Amino acid sequence: MRSSARAIIAVEPAVFTGLFVIAWAASLALRLWLAQRQVAHVAAHRDRVPPAFSDSIPLAAHRKAADYTIAKQHFGVIETIADAAVLMGMTLGGGLALLLTWTEALPFWPIWRDVTLLVAVALIGGLVGLPFSWYRTFRLEARFGFNRTTLRLWLGDLAKGLVLAAVLGLPLTLAILWLMERAGSLWWLWAWLVWFAFQVLMLFLYPTVIAPMFNRFTPLPAGAARERIERLLARCGFHVAGLFVMDGSKRSGHGNAYFTGFGKARRIVFFDTLLTRLVPDEIEAILAHELGHYKLRHVLKRIVWSALVSLAFLALLAWVAATDWFYVGLGIPADLLAVAQARPGVALALFLLALPVFVFILSPLAARYSRRHEFEADAFAARNASARALVSALVKLYEDNAATLTPDPVHSAFYDSHPPASIRVARLQEAAA
């Protein structure tokens, strides 16, 4: 039995390493292939506006959207390769093993060694991503006329993000690690309850505490737009804590509108860039779409699905954390196995690093589910406002945000949470007719 057990231990880590390498390579190859398809498809349609938009979007704007999309894809390829290299370095390259050895020697309580380990992993990922964030903001977005962020504002946002991560993330991390170590075999269920409670808390804190740290929110001024919005809310029996305008123009030229919050903390937020571009009936139609997500319980459904998925992943983590092959197969040397298994933070770090390469192939399912909700919200808007006004508003947003009208269908199936422009507008035009 002992020799058989040793054989299993000797084989299983190698098998799992092979599976991880295959998943890593397949995920990387798939992402690069999708990017190549997107570039080729958008470039092939660059010089002709789709017939459905030929009367509303000029060729120059269509070409700008194509160039912007292609530039983002080329940049994304570099970022994807860098992320894949960091992942391999942190796992099979021995990066996490080095951090384990380093933190094990720290004169801290064990739980704080795990916190230090997880913070180090997060900082490494953040430092690698920092140059990409800078280039995207000050080069890519600026090249196409979207960036309005100053270096001082960018650095300030970075500092605020770090403070929030410490204030909110450290207590949550400590709670999860403590439960992993002390709550027995069902720790994952208790950890899920803590995680879910944290997510609900964020629904209340984000609109009233966190978002105002980054942007200024002012009440939507009186006028035709506000009157139409208030009548729409009254017709739909929907109550919010307020209608606000966000100074999104201080960072970007992109426009948007959204609902945020939960329960009595619900509020409607419009980017100031959006209000300067749309007329009142278009603003009403955009809001009716967002309202549809709430009235059709899309928000609640997504919260439930997110909770179920996180529960499944935590149960999976609890299973793999009790095996030898999970650690050794992801780059933890056999002589550190006992130390790693006594440190729940190691299992958590390895799981968070490795999981994305195995689940990326499921992206079309999530995207399809989201696009179905978008179609349903569009239909709600068509019934409660104006389908023609929503089409007009969407066309303006496509043009202003340089969103491509001709995405590659396969790339869109993986990445796009919203339906392609031509399909979405066609459905709305049928509703209007």
C-alpha positions as CSV (number, residue, x, y, z in Angstrom):
1,M,0.0,0.0,0.0
2,R,2.8,2.4,0.8
3,S,4.6,1.9,-2.5
4,S,1.2,2.2,-4.3
5,A,0.6,5.5,-2.5
6,R,4.0,6.8,-3.4
7,A,3.4,5.8,-7.1
8,I,0.1,7.7,-7.0
9,I,1.8,10.7,-5.5
10,A,4.6,10.5,-8.1
11,V,2.2,10.3,-11.0
12,E,-0.7,12.6,-10.1
13,P,1.4,15.8,-9.7
14,A,2.9,15.2,-13.2
15,V,-0.5,14.5,-14.7
16,F,-1.9,17.7,-13.2
17,T,1.1,19.7,-14.3
18,G,0.5,18.4,-17.8
19,L,-3.2,19.3,-17.6
20,F,-2.3,22.8,-16.3
21,V,0.2,23.4,-19.1
22,I,-2.3,22.2,-21.7
23,A,-5.0,24.5,-20.3
24,W,-2.5,27.4,-20.1
25,A,-1.3,26.9,-23.7
26,A,-4.8,26.4,-25.0
27,S,-6.2,29.4,-23.2
28,L,-3.3,31.6,-24.5
29,A,-3.6,30.3,-28.0
30,L,-7.4,30.8,-28.0
31,R,-7.1,34.4,-26.8
32,L,-4.5,35.2,-29.4
33,W,-6.5,33.5,-32.2
34,L,-9.6,35.4,-31.2
35,A,-7.7,38.7,-31.2
36,Q,-6.4,37.9,-34.7
37,R,-9.9,37.1,-35.9
38,Q,-11.2,40.4,-34.5
39,V,-8.4,42.4,-36.2
40,A,-8.9,40.7,-39.5
41,H,-12.7,41.0,-39.5
42,V,-12.8,44.7,-38.4
43,A,-10.0,45.6,-40.9
44,A,-11.9,43.9,-43.7
45,H,-15.0,46.0,-43.0
46,R,-13.2,49.2,-42.3
47,D,-14.0,51.1,-45.5
48,R,-17.8,50.5,-45.6
49,V,-20.4,51.5,-43.1
50,P,-23.0,48.7,-42.5
51,P,-26.2,49.5,-44.4
52,A,-28.2,49.8,-41.2
53,F,-26.0,52.7,-40.1
54,S,-25.1,54.3,-43.4
55,D,-27.5,57.2,-42.9
56,S,-26.4,57.9,-39.3
57,I,-22.7,57.3,-38.9
58,P,-20.2,58.9,-41.3
59,L,-17.4,56.8,-42.9
60,A,-14.7,58.8,-41.0
61,A,-16.3,57.8,-37.7
62,H,-16.6,54.2,-38.8
63,R,-12.9,54.1,-39.7
64,K,-12.0,55.6,-36.4
65,A,-13.9,52.9,-34.6
66,A,-12.1,50.3,-36.6
67,D,-8.7,51.7,-36.0
68,Y,-9.5,52.1,-32.3
69,T,-10.6,48.5,-32.0
70,I,-7.6,47.2,-33.9
71,A,-5.2,49.2,-31.8
72,K,-6.8,47.9,-28.6
73,Q,-6.5,44.3,-29.9
74,H,-2.8,44.7,-30.8
75,F,-2.1,46.2,-27.3
76,G,-4.2,43.5,-25.7
77,V,-2.1,40.8,-27.4
78,I,1.0,42.1,-25.6
79,E,-0.8,42.3,-22.3
80,T,-2.2,38.8,-22.7
81,I,1.3,37.3,-23.4
82,A,2.7,39.2,-20.4
83,D,0.0,37.9,-18.1
84,A,0.5,34.4,-19.3
85,A,4.3,34.7,-18.7
86,V,3.7,36.0,-15.1
87,L,1.2,33.1,-14.4
88,M,3.8,30.5,-15.5
89,G,6.5,32.2,-13.6
90,M,4.4,32.4,-10.4
91,T,3.4,28.7,-10.6
92,L,5.7,26.2,-12.4
93,G,8.5,28.9,-12.6
94,G,8.8,28.7,-8.8
95,G,7.6,32.3,-8.0
96,L,5.1,31.2,-5.4
97,A,7.5,28.7,-3.9
98,L,10.0,31.5,-3.4
99,L,7.4,33.6,-1.7
100,L,6.4,30.7,0.5
101,T,10.0,30.2,1.6
102,W,10.4,33.9,2.3
103,T,7.2,34.4,4.2
104,E,7.8,31.2,6.2
105,A,10.9,32.8,7.7
106,L,9.1,36.0,8.8
107,P,8.6,36.5,12.5
108,F,4.8,36.8,12.2
109,W,1.9,34.7,13.3
110,P,1.0,32.1,10.6
111,I,-2.1,33.9,9.4
112,W,-0.1,37.1,8.8
113,R,2.5,35.2,6.8
114,D,-0.4,34.1,4.6
115,V,-1.7,37.6,4.3
116,T,1.8,38.8,3.4
117,L,2.0,36.1,0.8
118,L,-1.3,37.0,-0.8
119,V,-0.4,40.8,-0.7
120,A,2.9,40.0,-2.4
121,V,1.1,38.0,-5.2
122,A,-1.3,40.9,-5.7
123,L,1.4,43.5,-5.8
124,I,3.4,41.5,-8.3
125,G,0.4,41.3,-10.6
126,G,-0.4,45.0,-10.0
127,L,3.2,46.1,-10.8
128,V,3.2,44.0,-14.0
129,G,-0.1,45.6,-15.0
130,L,0.9,49.1,-14.1
131,P,2.8,50.0,-17.3
132,F,-0.1,48.6,-19.3
133,S,-2.6,50.8,-17.5
134,W,-0.4,53.8,-18.0
135,Y,0.0,53.2,-21.7
136,R,-3.6,52.4,-22.2
137,T,-4.6,55.7,-20.5
138,F,-1.9,58.1,-21.7
139,R,-1.1,56.7,-25.1
140,L,-3.9,54.5,-26.6
141,E,-6.9,56.4,-25.3
142,A,-5.1,59.8,-25.9
143,R,-4.3,58.9,-29.5
144,F,-8.0,58.5,-30.2
145,G,-9.1,61.6,-28.3
146,F,-10.7,59.9,-25.3
147,N,-8.2,60.5,-22.4
148,R,-8.7,63.5,-20.2
149,T,-6.9,62.1,-17.1
150,T,-3.9,63.9,-15.8
151,L,-0.9,62.1,-14.4
152,R,-1.7,63.5,-11.0
153,L,-5.3,62.2,-11.1
154,W,-4.1,58.8,-12.4
155,L,-1.7,58.5,-9.5
156,G,-4.3,59.7,-7.0
157,D,-6.7,57.0,-8.3
158,L,-4.0,54.5,-7.9
159,A,-3.3,55.6,-4.3
160,K,-7.0,55.5,-3.4
161,G,-7.4,52.1,-4.9
162,L,-4.5,50.8,-2.7
163,V,-6.0,52.3,0.4
164,L,-9.4,50.8,-0.4
165,A,-7.8,47.4,-1.0
166,A,-6.2,47.5,2.4
167,V,-9.2,48.8,4.3
168,L,-11.7,46.4,2.6
169,G,-9.6,43.6,1.4
170,L,-7.4,42.8,4.4
171,P,-10.3,42.2,6.8
172,L,-12.0,39.9,4.2
173,T,-8.7,38.1,3.6
174,L,-8.1,37.6,7.3
175,A,-11.7,36.2,7.8
176,I,-11.3,33.8,4.9
177,L,-7.9,32.5,6.0
178,W,-9.1,32.1,9.6
179,L,-12.1,30.1,8.5
180,M,-9.9,27.9,6.2
181,E,-7.7,27.1,9.2
182,R,-10.2,26.9,12.1
183,A,-13.7,26.1,10.7
184,G,-13.2,22.4,9.9
185,S,-14.1,20.5,6.8
186,L,-17.0,22.8,6.0
187,W,-14.9,26.0,6.1
188,W,-15.8,26.7,2.5
189,L,-19.5,27.1,3.4
190,W,-18.7,29.6,6.1
191,A,-16.3,31.4,3.9
192,W,-19.0,31.6,1.2
193,L,-21.4,33.2,3.7
194,V,-18.7,35.8,4.6
195,W,-18.0,36.4,0.9
196,F,-21.6,36.8,0.0
197,A,-22.2,39.2,3.0
198,F,-19.2,41.2,1.8
199,Q,-20.7,41.5,-1.7
200,V,-24.0,42.7,-0.4
201,L,-22.3,45.2,1.8
202,M,-20.5,46.6,-1.3
203,L,-23.8,47.1,-3.0
204,F,-24.7,49.6,-0.2
205,L,-21.2,51.1,0.3
206,Y,-20.2,51.6,-3.4
207,P,-22.7,54.4,-4.4
208,T,-22.6,56.3,-1.1
209,V,-19.0,55.9,0.1
210,I,-16.6,54.4,-2.5
211,A,-17.7,56.1,-5.8
212,P,-17.7,59.6,-4.3
213,M,-14.0,59.1,-3.5
214,F,-13.2,59.1,-7.2
215,N,-15.9,61.3,-8.8
216,R,-18.2,64.2,-8.0
217,F,-21.9,63.5,-8.1
218,T,-24.4,66.3,-8.4
219,P,-28.2,66.1,-8.6
220,L,-29.6,66.0,-12.1
221,P,-30.8,69.6,-12.8
222,A,-34.4,70.4,-13.5
223,G,-35.5,70.4,-17.1
224,A,-37.1,68.3,-19.8
225,A,-34.8,65.3,-19.3
226,R,-35.5,65.1,-15.5
227,E,-39.3,65.5,-16.0
228,R,-39.3,62.6,-18.6
229,I,-37.2,60.5,-16.2
230,E,-39.5,61.1,-13.3
231,R,-42.6,60.3,-15.3
232,L,-40.9,57.1,-16.5
233,L,-40.1,56.0,-13.0
234,A,-43.6,56.8,-11.8
235,R,-45.1,54.7,-14.7
236,C,-42.9,51.8,-13.8
237,G,-43.4,52.1,-10.0
238,F,-39.7,52.4,-9.4
239,H,-38.2,54.5,-6.6
240,V,-34.6,55.6,-6.3
241,A,-32.6,57.6,-3.8
242,G,-31.7,60.2,-6.3
243,L,-30.8,61.1,-9.9
244,F,-27.2,62.2,-10.3
245,V,-24.7,63.5,-12.8
246,M,-21.1,62.2,-12.6
247,D,-18.1,64.2,-13.8
248,G,-16.9,61.4,-16.0
249,S,-15.4,64.0,-18.4
250,K,-12.5,64.6,-16.1
251,R,-11.1,61.2,-16.9
252,S,-12.5,60.2,-20.3
253,G,-14.6,61.2,-23.3
254,H,-16.6,58.0,-23.2
255,G,-20.2,58.3,-22.1
256,N,-22.5,56.0,-20.1
257,A,-25.4,55.7,-17.6
258,Y,-26.0,53.2,-15.0
259,F,-28.0,52.1,-11.9
260,T,-26.0,51.4,-8.8
261,G,-26.8,50.4,-5.2
262,F,-29.4,48.1,-3.7
263,G,-32.6,48.7,-1.8
264,K,-32.9,52.2,-0.4
265,A,-29.4,53.0,-1.6
266,R,-30.4,52.7,-5.3
267,R,-29.5,55.7,-7.5
268,I,-29.3,56.5,-11.2
269,V,-26.1,58.0,-12.5
270,F,-25.5,59.7,-15.8
271,F,-22.1,60.6,-17.2
272,D,-21.9,64.4,-17.9
273,T,-20.6,63.4,-21.4
274,L,-23.7,61.5,-22.0
275,L,-26.1,64.3,-21.1
276,T,-24.3,66.8,-23.4
277,R,-24.8,64.5,-26.4
278,L,-28.4,63.1,-26.0
279,V,-31.8,64.8,-26.2
280,P,-34.4,64.2,-23.5
281,D,-36.3,61.3,-25.2
282,E,-33.0,59.5,-25.9
283,I,-32.0,59.9,-22.2
284,E,-35.4,58.5,-21.2
285,A,-34.9,55.5,-23.5
286,I,-31.4,54.7,-22.2
287,L,-32.8,54.9,-18.7
288,A,-35.7,52.7,-19.6
289,H,-33.2,50.1,-20.7
290,E,-31.3,50.2,-17.4
291,L,-34.6,50.2,-15.5
292,G,-35.5,47.1,-17.4
293,H,-32.6,45.2,-15.8
294,Y,-34.1,45.9,-12.4
295,K,-37.8,45.4,-13.2
296,L,-37.0,42.1,-15.0
297,R,-34.9,41.0,-12.0
298,H,-31.7,40.7,-14.0
299,V,-29.7,42.2,-11.2
300,L,-31.1,39.7,-8.7
301,K,-30.5,36.8,-11.1
302,R,-26.9,37.8,-11.6
303,I,-26.4,38.1,-7.8
304,V,-27.8,34.6,-7.4
305,W,-25.7,33.1,-10.2
306,S,-22.6,34.8,-8.8
307,A,-23.3,33.4,-5.4
308,L,-23.8,29.9,-6.7
309,V,-20.6,30.0,-8.8
310,S,-18.6,31.3,-5.9
311,L,-20.0,28.6,-3.7
312,A,-19.0,25.9,-6.3
313,F,-15.5,27.4,-6.6
314,L,-15.0,27.5,-2.8
315,A,-16.1,23.9,-2.6
316,L,-13.6,23.0,-5.4
317,L,-10.9,24.9,-3.5
318,A,-11.6,22.9,-0.3
319,W,-11.2,19.7,-2.3
320,V,-8.0,20.4,-4.1
321,A,-6.4,22.0,-1.0
322,A,-6.5,18.6,0.7
323,T,-4.5,16.9,-2.1
324,D,-0.8,16.7,-2.7
325,W,-1.0,16.8,-6.5
326,F,-2.5,20.3,-6.5
327,Y,0.5,21.9,-4.8
328,V,3.3,19.8,-6.4
329,G,1.6,20.0,-9.8
330,L,1.6,23.8,-9.7
331,G,5.3,24.3,-8.7
332,I,5.5,23.7,-5.0
333,P,8.6,21.5,-4.4
334,A,7.9,18.2,-2.6
335,D,10.1,19.2,0.3
336,L,7.9,22.3,0.9
337,L,4.6,20.3,0.6
338,A,4.0,19.9,4.3
339,V,4.6,23.6,4.9
340,A,2.4,24.6,2.0
341,Q,-0.5,22.4,3.2
342,A,-0.3,24.0,6.6
343,R,-0.6,27.4,5.1
344,P,-4.2,28.0,3.7
345,G,-3.0,31.1,1.9
346,V,-0.8,29.0,-0.4
347,A,-3.8,27.0,-1.6
348,L,-5.9,30.2,-2.0
349,A,-3.1,31.9,-4.0
350,L,-2.5,28.8,-6.3
351,F,-6.3,28.5,-6.9
352,L,-6.8,32.1,-7.8
353,L,-3.8,31.9,-10.2
354,A,-4.7,28.7,-11.9
355,L,-8.4,28.9,-12.1
356,P,-8.8,31.4,-15.1
357,V,-6.9,29.1,-17.6
358,F,-9.4,26.3,-16.9
359,V,-12.6,28.3,-17.1
360,F,-11.9,30.7,-20.0
361,I,-13.5,28.3,-22.4
362,L,-16.8,28.8,-20.6
363,S,-16.8,32.6,-21.3
364,P,-19.4,32.2,-24.2
365,L,-21.9,30.9,-21.7
366,A,-21.6,33.9,-19.5
367,A,-21.6,36.3,-22.5
368,R,-24.7,34.6,-24.0
369,Y,-26.6,34.9,-20.7
370,S,-25.7,38.6,-20.4
371,R,-26.7,39.3,-24.0
372,R,-30.1,37.7,-23.5
373,H,-30.6,40.1,-20.6
374,E,-29.7,43.0,-22.8
375,F,-32.2,42.0,-25.4
376,E,-34.9,41.7,-22.7
377,A,-34.0,45.2,-21.3
378,D,-34.2,46.6,-24.8
379,A,-37.7,45.2,-25.3
380,F,-38.7,46.7,-21.9
381,A,-37.4,50.0,-23.1
382,A,-39.3,49.7,-26.3
383,R,-42.5,49.1,-24.4
384,N,-42.1,51.8,-21.8
385,A,-40.3,54.5,-23.7
386,S,-39.4,54.8,-27.4
387,A,-37.6,52.1,-29.5
388,R,-36.7,54.8,-32.1
389,A,-35.2,57.0,-29.4
390,L,-33.2,54.1,-28.0
391,V,-31.9,53.3,-31.5
392,S,-30.9,57.0,-32.0
393,A,-29.2,57.1,-28.6
394,L,-27.3,53.8,-29.2
395,V,-26.1,55.0,-32.6
396,K,-24.7,58.2,-31.0
397,L,-23.0,56.2,-28.2
398,Y,-21.5,53.8,-30.8
399,E,-20.1,56.7,-32.6
400,D,-18.9,58.7,-29.6
401,N,-17.3,55.7,-28.0
402,A,-15.8,54.5,-31.2
403,A,-17.4,51.1,-30.8
404,T,-17.0,48.9,-33.8
405,L,-20.1,48.1,-35.7
406,T,-18.5,45.0,-37.3
407,P,-17.1,42.8,-34.6
408,D,-16.0,39.2,-35.4
409,P,-18.9,36.9,-34.4
410,V,-16.6,34.4,-32.6
411,H,-14.7,37.1,-30.7
412,S,-18.0,38.7,-29.8
413,A,-19.3,35.4,-28.5
414,F,-16.4,35.1,-26.0
415,Y,-16.0,38.7,-24.9
416,D,-19.1,40.9,-25.6
417,S,-21.7,41.2,-22.8
418,H,-23.8,43.2,-25.1
419,P,-25.2,42.1,-28.5
420,P,-23.4,43.3,-31.7
421,A,-24.7,46.7,-32.8
422,S,-26.3,45.5,-36.1
423,I,-28.3,42.7,-34.4
424,R,-29.4,44.9,-31.5
425,V,-30.5,47.8,-33.7
426,A,-32.3,45.5,-36.1
427,R,-34.4,44.1,-33.2
428,L,-35.2,47.5,-31.9
429,Q,-36.3,48.7,-35.4
430,E,-38.6,45.7,-35.6
431,A,-40.1,46.7,-32.3
432,A,-40.5,50.3,-33.5
433,A,-42.2,49.2,-36.7
